[in-house]
Amino acid sequence: MHFHIMTLFPDMVMSGLGTSITGRAIANGLLSIEAVNIRDYAFNKHNSVDDYPYGGGAGMLMQAEPVYLAYRAIEEQIERRRAESEGGQDGRPCAAQGGAKTRVIYLSPQGQTFNQEMAQELAREEDLVLLCGHYEGIDERVLEEIVTDYVSIGDYVLTGGELPAMVMVDTISRLVPGVLHNDVSAEFESFQDNLLEYPQYSRPEVWHDKQVPPILLSGHHANIEKWRREQSVIRTAMRRPDLLAKAELTEAERRLAEG
Ligand code: ADE
């Protein structure tokens, strides 16, 4: 999977995502993450990419043209790569060969709220373009022209789209097959069934006078699974009761959730 992050702060994005699990996945060739510096596409001698908003008001806006040129450069690169890997006809643009349009996500508090289901859907894409705004936003005209999805990471306002883009890349990356060493760990975790994950314990068996639940030491896998499922239901009922409406529960589990 290929992520293309359009930003004014490429170092911020790459220093955050070049480490740990995403860093290893990049090294293993499972992911690529490129940060495209929008400033490289400034079209004036001061290298500026922002200007005052028409009609007045506070702050500056990112201008349409540098954003558009940066986007076009990414699109061309994607089209070239796809044409080459498909043994494509003399590098003709992929869209011309009937390829699907690349999703271009604008990170904005006005977007649809990001969640695990959206992450799963996006993890099926071959390329994702993430557009990070700054200042008071971006000229509406270029958004109309290139953006396919508006995504927010929550009802609060950050200074820019970089942290939200990093949150999205991290969440989506770990769903790409092979990125987590143990693919089942992405299956049995919080939100996958609209249930929170059960509590987990490691050595020692007793810590600060607290004993690991004896069932986990029993070696009886069916009972352990049953206990974990119950704990997930109880925990979700306590901490995130709003999720239960969407969870598929048996009659007994519903009763358990209702306490
Ligand atoms: N940019 C600023 N705030 C944001 C948010 N909450 N989600 C996504 N992008 C943003």
py3Dmol code that shows the C-alpha trace and the ligand (Angstrom):
import py3Dmol

protein = """\
ATOM      1  CA  MET A   1       0.000   0.000   0.000  1.00  0.00           C
ATOM      2  CA  HIS A   2       1.239   3.463  -0.855  1.00  0.00           C
ATOM      3  CA  PHE A   3       0.495   6.562   1.232  1.00  0.00           C
ATOM      4  CA  HIS A   4       1.120  10.017  -0.252  1.00  0.00           C
ATOM      5  CA  ILE A   5       0.914  12.789   2.335  1.00  0.00           C
ATOM      6  CA  MET A   6       0.619  16.341   1.033  1.00  0.00           C
ATOM      7  CA  THR A   7       1.980  18.647   3.708  1.00  0.00           C
ATOM      8  CA  LEU A   8       3.938  21.784   4.535  1.00  0.00           C
ATOM      9  CA  PHE A   9       5.786  19.806   7.248  1.00  0.00           C
ATOM     10  CA  PRO A  10       7.199  16.637   5.666  1.00  0.00           C
ATOM     11  CA  ASP A  11       9.762  16.082   8.441  1.00  0.00           C
ATOM     12  CA  MET A  12       7.052  16.001  11.067  1.00  0.00           C
ATOM     13  CA  VAL A  13       5.162  13.287   9.207  1.00  0.00           C
ATOM     14  CA  MET A  14       8.177  11.163   8.304  1.00  0.00           C
ATOM     15  CA  SER A  15       9.802  11.320  11.743  1.00  0.00           C
ATOM     16  CA  GLY A  16       6.568  10.074  13.272  1.00  0.00           C
ATOM     17  CA  LEU A  17       5.861   7.280  10.805  1.00  0.00           C
ATOM     18  CA  GLY A  18       9.393   6.153   9.970  1.00  0.00           C
ATOM     19  CA  THR A  19       9.766   4.355  13.319  1.00  0.00           C
ATOM     20  CA  SER A  20       8.309   1.324  15.079  1.00  0.00           C
ATOM     21  CA  ILE A  21       5.820  -0.910  13.262  1.00  0.00           C
ATOM     22  CA  THR A  22       5.200   1.389  10.295  1.00  0.00           C
ATOM     23  CA  GLY A  23       8.965   1.950   9.936  1.00  0.00           C
ATOM     24  CA  ARG A  24       9.567  -1.803   9.828  1.00  0.00           C
ATOM     25  CA  ALA A  25       6.755  -2.289   7.291  1.00  0.00           C
ATOM     26  CA  ILE A  26       8.353   0.351   5.056  1.00  0.00           C
ATOM     27  CA  ALA A  27      11.731  -1.395   5.367  1.00  0.00           C
ATOM     28  CA  ASN A  28      10.053  -4.715   4.471  1.00  0.00           C
ATOM     29  CA  GLY A  29       8.443  -3.210   1.374  1.00  0.00           C
ATOM     30  CA  LEU A  30       4.859  -3.719   2.618  1.00  0.00           C
ATOM     31  CA  LEU A  31       4.169   0.009   2.725  1.00  0.00           C
ATOM     32  CA  SER A  32       5.532   3.142   1.213  1.00  0.00           C
ATOM     33  CA  ILE A  33       4.958   6.531   2.769  1.00  0.00           C
ATOM     34  CA  GLU A  34       6.008   9.655   0.914  1.00  0.00           C
ATOM     35  CA  ALA A  35       5.587  13.154   2.259  1.00  0.00           C
ATOM     36  CA  VAL A  36       5.149  15.615  -0.595  1.00  0.00           C
ATOM     37  CA  ASN A  37       6.137  19.140   0.353  1.00  0.00           C
ATOM     38  CA  ILE A  38       3.479  21.477  -1.040  1.00  0.00           C
ATOM     39  CA  ARG A  39       5.959  24.324  -0.764  1.00  0.00           C
ATOM     40  CA  ASP A  40       8.014  22.678  -3.539  1.00  0.00           C
ATOM     41  CA  TYR A  41       5.114  23.650  -5.825  1.00  0.00           C
ATOM     42  CA  ALA A  42       4.990  27.319  -4.818  1.00  0.00           C
ATOM     43  CA  PHE A  43       4.799  29.402  -7.947  1.00  0.00           C
ATOM     44  CA  ASN A  44       6.191  32.714  -6.732  1.00  0.00           C
ATOM     45  CA  LYS A  45       9.707  33.842  -5.926  1.00  0.00           C
ATOM     46  CA  HIS A  46       9.049  34.013  -2.164  1.00  0.00           C
ATOM     47  CA  ASN A  47       8.098  30.342  -2.078  1.00  0.00           C
ATOM     48  CA  SER A  48       4.907  31.273  -0.276  1.00  0.00           C
ATOM     49  CA  VAL A  49       1.829  29.077  -0.507  1.00  0.00           C
ATOM     50  CA  ASP A  50      -0.642  31.171   1.490  1.00  0.00           C
ATOM     51  CA  ASP A  51      -2.566  34.401   0.970  1.00  0.00           C
ATOM     52  CA  TYR A  52      -5.323  36.513   2.525  1.00  0.00           C
ATOM     53  CA  PRO A  53      -8.913  35.309   2.204  1.00  0.00           C
ATOM     54  CA  TYR A  54     -11.194  37.262  -0.137  1.00  0.00           C
ATOM     55  CA  GLY A  55     -13.884  39.010   1.876  1.00  0.00           C
ATOM     56  CA  GLY A  56     -11.558  39.504   4.823  1.00  0.00           C
ATOM     57  CA  GLY A  57     -11.371  37.588   8.082  1.00  0.00           C
ATOM     58  CA  ALA A  58      -8.684  36.223  10.325  1.00  0.00           C
ATOM     59  CA  GLY A  59      -5.626  34.330   9.126  1.00  0.00           C
ATOM     60  CA  MET A  60      -4.293  33.091   5.842  1.00  0.00           C
ATOM     61  CA  LEU A  61      -5.438  30.439   3.395  1.00  0.00           C
ATOM     62  CA  MET A  62      -3.400  27.873   1.484  1.00  0.00           C
ATOM     63  CA  GLN A  63      -3.667  28.773  -2.201  1.00  0.00           C
ATOM     64  CA  ALA A  64      -5.196  26.458  -4.785  1.00  0.00           C
ATOM     65  CA  GLU A  65      -2.371  26.221  -7.325  1.00  0.00           C
ATOM     66  CA  PRO A  66       0.502  24.765  -5.236  1.00  0.00           C
ATOM     67  CA  VAL A  67      -1.890  22.186  -3.771  1.00  0.00           C
ATOM     68  CA  TYR A  68      -3.121  21.297  -7.246  1.00  0.00           C
ATOM     69  CA  LEU A  69       0.393  21.004  -8.719  1.00  0.00           C
ATOM     70  CA  ALA A  70       1.524  18.780  -5.837  1.00  0.00           C
ATOM     71  CA  TYR A  71      -1.549  16.589  -6.367  1.00  0.00           C
ATOM     72  CA  ARG A  72      -0.925  16.320 -10.123  1.00  0.00           C
ATOM     73  CA  ALA A  73       2.679  15.251  -9.478  1.00  0.00           C
ATOM     74  CA  ILE A  74       1.439  12.473  -7.182  1.00  0.00           C
ATOM     75  CA  GLU A  75      -1.231  11.360  -9.660  1.00  0.00           C
ATOM     76  CA  GLU A  76       1.310  11.177 -12.460  1.00  0.00           C
ATOM     77  CA  GLN A  77       3.637   9.125 -10.317  1.00  0.00           C
ATOM     78  CA  ILE A  78       0.809   6.706  -9.413  1.00  0.00           C
ATOM     79  CA  GLU A  79      -0.275   6.422 -13.041  1.00  0.00           C
ATOM     80  CA  ARG A  80       3.281   5.699 -14.148  1.00  0.00           C
ATOM     81  CA  ARG A  81       3.778   3.064 -11.486  1.00  0.00           C
ATOM     82  CA  ARG A  82       0.484   1.337 -12.283  1.00  0.00           C
ATOM     83  CA  ALA A  83       1.102   1.445 -15.996  1.00  0.00           C
ATOM     84  CA  GLU A  84       4.528  -0.130 -15.479  1.00  0.00           C
ATOM     85  CA  SER A  85       3.306  -2.843 -13.124  1.00  0.00           C
ATOM     86  CA  GLU A  86       0.387  -3.719 -15.407  1.00  0.00           C
ATOM     87  CA  GLY A  87       2.806  -3.982 -18.296  1.00  0.00           C
ATOM     88  CA  GLY A  88       0.815  -0.900 -19.194  1.00  0.00           C
ATOM     89  CA  GLN A  89       0.473   0.401 -22.635  1.00  0.00           C
ATOM     90  CA  ASP A  90       3.405   2.798 -23.136  1.00  0.00           C
ATOM     91  CA  GLY A  91       2.887   4.467 -19.757  1.00  0.00           C
ATOM     92  CA  ARG A  92      -0.575   5.774 -20.650  1.00  0.00           C
ATOM     93  CA  PRO A  93      -2.423   7.188 -17.650  1.00  0.00           C
ATOM     94  CA  CYS A  94      -4.170   4.564 -15.581  1.00  0.00           C
ATOM     95  CA  ALA A  95      -7.503   6.394 -15.629  1.00  0.00           C
ATOM     96  CA  ALA A  96      -7.417   6.142 -19.391  1.00  0.00           C
ATOM     97  CA  GLN A  97      -7.054   2.376 -18.967  1.00  0.00           C
ATOM     98  CA  GLY A  98     -10.153   2.238 -16.779  1.00  0.00           C
ATOM     99  CA  GLY A  99      -8.330   2.377 -13.412  1.00  0.00           C
ATOM    100  CA  ALA A 100     -10.240   3.499 -10.310  1.00  0.00           C
ATOM    101  CA  LYS A 101      -9.759   7.069  -9.157  1.00  0.00           C
ATOM    102  CA  THR A 102      -7.323   7.383  -6.269  1.00  0.00           C
ATOM    103  CA  ARG A 103      -9.023   8.445  -3.028  1.00  0.00           C
ATOM    104  CA  VAL A 104      -7.856  11.889  -1.911  1.00  0.00           C
ATOM    105  CA  ILE A 105      -8.629  12.532   1.749  1.00  0.00           C
ATOM    106  CA  TYR A 106      -8.698  16.041   3.162  1.00  0.00           C
ATOM    107  CA  LEU A 107      -8.127  16.054   6.917  1.00  0.00           C
ATOM    108  CA  SER A 108     -10.602  18.499   8.394  1.00  0.00           C
ATOM    109  CA  PRO A 109     -12.734  18.854  11.512  1.00  0.00           C
ATOM    110  CA  GLN A 110     -15.651  19.181   9.052  1.00  0.00           C
ATOM    111  CA  GLY A 111     -15.166  15.610   7.809  1.00  0.00           C
ATOM    112  CA  GLN A 112     -16.769  12.303   8.653  1.00  0.00           C
ATOM    113  CA  THR A 113     -15.341  10.957  11.916  1.00  0.00           C
ATOM    114  CA  PHE A 114     -12.625   8.349  11.394  1.00  0.00           C
ATOM    115  CA  ASN A 115     -13.255   4.916  12.893  1.00  0.00           C
ATOM    116  CA  GLN A 116     -12.115   1.314  12.592  1.00  0.00           C
ATOM    117  CA  GLU A 117     -14.694   0.478   9.922  1.00  0.00           C
ATOM    118  CA  MET A 118     -13.457   3.334   7.748  1.00  0.00           C
ATOM    119  CA  ALA A 119      -9.868   2.169   8.347  1.00  0.00           C
ATOM    120  CA  GLN A 120     -10.780  -1.327   7.146  1.00  0.00           C
ATOM    121  CA  GLU A 121     -12.392   0.018   4.015  1.00  0.00           C
ATOM    122  CA  LEU A 122      -9.432   2.289   3.221  1.00  0.00           C
ATOM    123  CA  ALA A 123      -6.919  -0.513   3.873  1.00  0.00           C
ATOM    124  CA  ARG A 124      -8.188  -2.128   0.657  1.00  0.00           C
ATOM    125  CA  GLU A 125      -6.929   0.792  -1.477  1.00  0.00           C
ATOM    126  CA  GLU A 126      -3.632   0.519  -3.314  1.00  0.00           C
ATOM    127  CA  ASP A 127      -2.866   4.239  -2.960  1.00  0.00           C
ATOM    128  CA  LEU A 128      -4.183   6.877  -0.583  1.00  0.00           C
ATOM    129  CA  VAL A 129      -3.505  10.592  -0.855  1.00  0.00           C
ATOM    130  CA  LEU A 130      -3.831  12.530   2.422  1.00  0.00           C
ATOM    131  CA  LEU A 131      -4.029  16.295   2.190  1.00  0.00           C
ATOM    132  CA  CYS A 132      -3.001  18.243   5.304  1.00  0.00           C
ATOM    133  CA  GLY A 133      -4.302  21.791   5.622  1.00  0.00           C
ATOM    134  CA  HIS A 134      -2.740  24.597   7.629  1.00  0.00           C
ATOM    135  CA  TYR A 135      -3.474  28.189   8.535  1.00  0.00           C
ATOM    136  CA  GLU A 136      -7.215  28.776   8.199  1.00  0.00           C
ATOM    137  CA  GLY A 137      -7.670  26.094   5.562  1.00  0.00           C
ATOM    138  CA  ILE A 138      -7.360  25.676   1.798  1.00  0.00           C
ATOM    139  CA  ASP A 139      -8.956  27.540  -1.119  1.00  0.00           C
ATOM    140  CA  GLU A 140     -12.303  25.780  -1.663  1.00  0.00           C
ATOM    141  CA  ARG A 141     -11.878  25.488  -5.429  1.00  0.00           C
ATOM    142  CA  VAL A 142      -8.985  23.034  -5.304  1.00  0.00           C
ATOM    143  CA  LEU A 143     -10.783  20.989  -2.661  1.00  0.00           C
ATOM    144  CA  GLU A 144     -13.792  20.724  -4.999  1.00  0.00           C
ATOM    145  CA  GLU A 145     -11.523  19.581  -7.774  1.00  0.00           C
ATOM    146  CA  ILE A 146      -9.368  16.924  -6.111  1.00  0.00           C
ATOM    147  CA  VAL A 147     -10.849  15.766  -2.775  1.00  0.00           C
ATOM    148  CA  THR A 148     -12.938  12.580  -2.663  1.00  0.00           C
ATOM    149  CA  ASP A 149     -13.349  12.232   1.149  1.00  0.00           C
ATOM    150  CA  TYR A 150     -13.385  14.649   4.092  1.00  0.00           C
ATOM    151  CA  VAL A 151     -12.208  12.994   7.300  1.00  0.00           C
ATOM    152  CA  SER A 152     -11.976  14.258  10.899  1.00  0.00           C
ATOM    153  CA  ILE A 153     -10.298  12.384  13.746  1.00  0.00           C
ATOM    154  CA  GLY A 154     -12.628  13.872  16.360  1.00  0.00           C
ATOM    155  CA  ASP A 155     -14.606  16.895  17.432  1.00  0.00           C
ATOM    156  CA  TYR A 156     -11.720  19.195  18.305  1.00  0.00           C
ATOM    157  CA  VAL A 157      -9.555  21.507  16.225  1.00  0.00           C
ATOM    158  CA  LEU A 158      -5.835  20.895  15.679  1.00  0.00           C
ATOM    159  CA  THR A 159      -3.387  23.362  14.156  1.00  0.00           C
ATOM    160  CA  GLY A 160      -3.009  21.258  11.017  1.00  0.00           C
ATOM    161  CA  GLY A 161      -3.814  17.976   9.317  1.00  0.00           C
ATOM    162  CA  GLU A 162      -0.450  16.283   9.951  1.00  0.00           C
ATOM    163  CA  LEU A 163      -1.298  14.590  13.250  1.00  0.00           C
ATOM    164  CA  PRO A 164      -4.665  13.389  11.896  1.00  0.00           C
ATOM    165  CA  ALA A 165      -2.918  12.051   8.754  1.00  0.00           C
ATOM    166  CA  MET A 166      -0.426  10.203  10.949  1.00  0.00           C
ATOM    167  CA  VAL A 167      -3.270   8.743  13.015  1.00  0.00           C
ATOM    168  CA  MET A 168      -4.933   7.498   9.830  1.00  0.00           C
ATOM    169  CA  VAL A 169      -1.753   6.050   8.318  1.00  0.00           C
ATOM    170  CA  ASP A 170      -0.891   4.252  11.542  1.00  0.00           C
ATOM    171  CA  THR A 171      -4.396   2.799  11.953  1.00  0.00           C
ATOM    172  CA  ILE A 172      -4.719   1.697   8.322  1.00  0.00           C
ATOM    173  CA  SER A 173      -1.159   0.336   8.071  1.00  0.00           C
ATOM    174  CA  ARG A 174      -1.611  -2.194  10.831  1.00  0.00           C
ATOM    175  CA  LEU A 175      -4.539  -3.697   8.893  1.00  0.00           C
ATOM    176  CA  VAL A 176      -2.399  -4.322   5.811  1.00  0.00           C
ATOM    177  CA  PRO A 177      -1.590  -8.062   5.703  1.00  0.00           C
ATOM    178  CA  GLY A 178       1.899  -8.787   7.036  1.00  0.00           C
ATOM    179  CA  VAL A 179       2.399  -5.447   8.817  1.00  0.00           C
ATOM    180  CA  LEU A 180       1.635  -6.909  12.226  1.00  0.00           C
ATOM    181  CA  HIS A 181       3.736 -10.027  12.754  1.00  0.00           C
ATOM    182  CA  ASN A 182       0.694 -11.732  14.110  1.00  0.00           C
ATOM    183  CA  ASP A 183      -2.294 -10.977  11.849  1.00  0.00           C
ATOM    184  CA  VAL A 184      -4.776 -12.484  14.307  1.00  0.00           C
ATOM    185  CA  SER A 185      -3.992  -9.700  16.754  1.00  0.00           C
ATOM    186  CA  ALA A 186      -5.728  -7.250  14.414  1.00  0.00           C
ATOM    187  CA  GLU A 187      -8.753  -9.554  14.404  1.00  0.00           C
ATOM    188  CA  PHE A 188      -9.398  -9.929  18.125  1.00  0.00           C
ATOM    189  CA  GLU A 189      -9.086  -6.427  19.371  1.00  0.00           C
ATOM    190  CA  SER A 190     -11.086  -3.430  20.364  1.00  0.00           C
ATOM    191  CA  PHE A 191     -13.732  -2.264  17.864  1.00  0.00           C
ATOM    192  CA  GLN A 192     -13.423  -5.204  15.502  1.00  0.00           C
ATOM    193  CA  ASP A 193     -16.894  -6.466  16.537  1.00  0.00           C
ATOM    194  CA  ASN A 194     -17.948  -3.216  18.174  1.00  0.00           C
ATOM    195  CA  LEU A 195     -16.663  -4.727  21.413  1.00  0.00           C
ATOM    196  CA  LEU A 196     -13.668  -3.578  23.429  1.00  0.00           C
ATOM    197  CA  GLU A 197     -10.775  -5.936  23.981  1.00  0.00           C
ATOM    198  CA  TYR A 198     -10.747  -8.145  27.100  1.00  0.00           C
ATOM    199  CA  PRO A 199      -8.152  -7.488  29.851  1.00  0.00           C
ATOM    200  CA  GLN A 200      -4.719  -9.068  29.370  1.00  0.00           C
ATOM    201  CA  TYR A 201      -2.031 -10.149  31.845  1.00  0.00           C
ATOM    202  CA  SER A 202       1.623 -11.168  31.677  1.00  0.00           C
ATOM    203  CA  ARG A 203       4.188 -12.352  34.228  1.00  0.00           C
ATOM    204  CA  PRO A 204       4.405 -12.336  37.213  1.00  0.00           C
ATOM    205  CA  GLU A 205       1.319 -14.240  38.365  1.00  0.00           C
ATOM    206  CA  VAL A 206       0.979 -11.952  41.390  1.00  0.00           C
ATOM    207  CA  TRP A 207       1.814  -8.249  41.231  1.00  0.00           C
ATOM    208  CA  HIS A 208       0.991  -5.730  43.993  1.00  0.00           C
ATOM    209  CA  ASP A 209      -1.116  -8.482  45.592  1.00  0.00           C
ATOM    210  CA  LYS A 210      -3.177  -8.793  42.432  1.00  0.00           C
ATOM    211  CA  GLN A 211      -3.571 -12.313  41.068  1.00  0.00           C
ATOM    212  CA  VAL A 212      -3.901 -13.110  37.353  1.00  0.00           C
ATOM    213  CA  PRO A 213      -7.452 -14.510  36.835  1.00  0.00           C
ATOM    214  CA  PRO A 214      -6.992 -18.273  37.485  1.00  0.00           C
ATOM    215  CA  ILE A 215      -8.860 -19.287  34.333  1.00  0.00           C
ATOM    216  CA  LEU A 216      -6.012 -17.871  32.226  1.00  0.00           C
ATOM    217  CA  LEU A 217      -3.632 -20.313  33.917  1.00  0.00           C
ATOM    218  CA  SER A 218      -5.950 -23.298  33.399  1.00  0.00           C
ATOM    219  CA  GLY A 219      -4.790 -24.181  29.898  1.00  0.00           C
ATOM    220  CA  HIS A 220      -8.440 -24.793  28.952  1.00  0.00           C
ATOM    221  CA  HIS A 221      -8.688 -22.876  25.687  1.00  0.00           C
ATOM    222  CA  ALA A 222     -12.454 -23.061  25.184  1.00  0.00           C
ATOM    223  CA  ASN A 223     -13.102 -21.743  28.703  1.00  0.00           C
ATOM    224  CA  ILE A 224     -10.513 -19.021  28.233  1.00  0.00           C
ATOM    225  CA  GLU A 225     -12.191 -17.893  24.993  1.00  0.00           C
ATOM    226  CA  LYS A 226     -15.586 -17.888  26.703  1.00  0.00           C
ATOM    227  CA  TRP A 227     -14.212 -15.840  29.644  1.00  0.00           C
ATOM    228  CA  ARG A 228     -12.544 -13.354  27.279  1.00  0.00           C
ATOM    229  CA  ARG A 229     -15.714 -12.849  25.278  1.00  0.00           C
ATOM    230  CA  GLU A 230     -17.680 -12.214  28.503  1.00  0.00           C
ATOM    231  CA  GLN A 231     -15.047  -9.751  29.693  1.00  0.00           C
ATOM    232  CA  SER A 232     -15.283  -7.921  26.358  1.00  0.00           C
ATOM    233  CA  VAL A 233     -19.043  -7.619  26.732  1.00  0.00           C
ATOM    234  CA  ILE A 234     -18.830  -6.449  30.364  1.00  0.00           C
ATOM    235  CA  ARG A 235     -16.043  -3.970  29.598  1.00  0.00           C
ATOM    236  CA  THR A 236     -17.903  -2.519  26.621  1.00  0.00           C
ATOM    237  CA  ALA A 237     -21.069  -2.160  28.726  1.00  0.00           C
ATOM    238  CA  MET A 238     -19.082  -0.296  31.401  1.00  0.00           C
ATOM    239  CA  ARG A 239     -16.831   1.899  29.251  1.00  0.00           C
ATOM    240  CA  ARG A 240     -18.495   2.301  25.860  1.00  0.00           C
ATOM    241  CA  PRO A 241     -22.177   1.373  26.157  1.00  0.00           C
ATOM    242  CA  ASP A 242     -22.808   3.310  22.932  1.00  0.00           C
ATOM    243  CA  LEU A 243     -20.993   0.553  20.981  1.00  0.00           C
ATOM    244  CA  LEU A 244     -23.257  -2.244  22.205  1.00  0.00           C
ATOM    245  CA  ALA A 245     -26.154  -1.256  19.972  1.00  0.00           C
ATOM    246  CA  LYS A 246     -24.022  -2.217  16.936  1.00  0.00           C
ATOM    247  CA  ALA A 247     -22.490  -5.374  18.473  1.00  0.00           C
ATOM    248  CA  GLU A 248     -23.833  -8.820  17.593  1.00  0.00           C
ATOM    249  CA  LEU A 249     -24.644 -10.409  20.956  1.00  0.00           C
ATOM    250  CA  THR A 250     -26.403 -13.595  21.979  1.00  0.00           C
ATOM    251  CA  GLU A 251     -29.394 -13.362  24.334  1.00  0.00           C
ATOM    252  CA  ALA A 252     -27.155 -14.404  27.251  1.00  0.00           C
ATOM    253  CA  GLU A 253     -24.588 -11.765  26.315  1.00  0.00           C
ATOM    254  CA  ARG A 254     -27.282  -9.084  26.165  1.00  0.00           C
ATOM    255  CA  ARG A 255     -28.361 -10.035  29.677  1.00  0.00           C
ATOM    256  CA  LEU A 256     -24.728  -9.924  30.823  1.00  0.00           C
ATOM    257  CA  ALA A 257     -24.340  -6.455  29.328  1.00  0.00           C
ATOM    258  CA  GLU A 258     -27.462  -5.246  31.095  1.00  0.00           C
ATOM    259  CA  GLY A 259     -25.814  -6.339  34.364  1.00  0.00           C
TER     260      GLY A 259
END
"""
ligand_1 = """\
10
ADE
N -7.455 19.489 11.180
C -7.662 20.246 12.264
N -8.401 19.597 13.162
C -8.682 18.371 12.638
C -9.411 17.232 13.079
N -10.035 17.211 14.251
N -9.481 16.170 12.267
C -8.870 16.185 11.064
N -8.175 17.232 10.598
C -8.078 18.323 11.366
"""
view = py3Dmol.view(width=600, height=400)
view.addModel(protein, "pdb")
view.setStyle({"model": 0}, {"cartoon": {"style": "trace"}})
view.addModel(ligand_1, "xyz")
view.setStyle({"model": 1}, {"stick": {}})
view.zoomTo()
view.show()
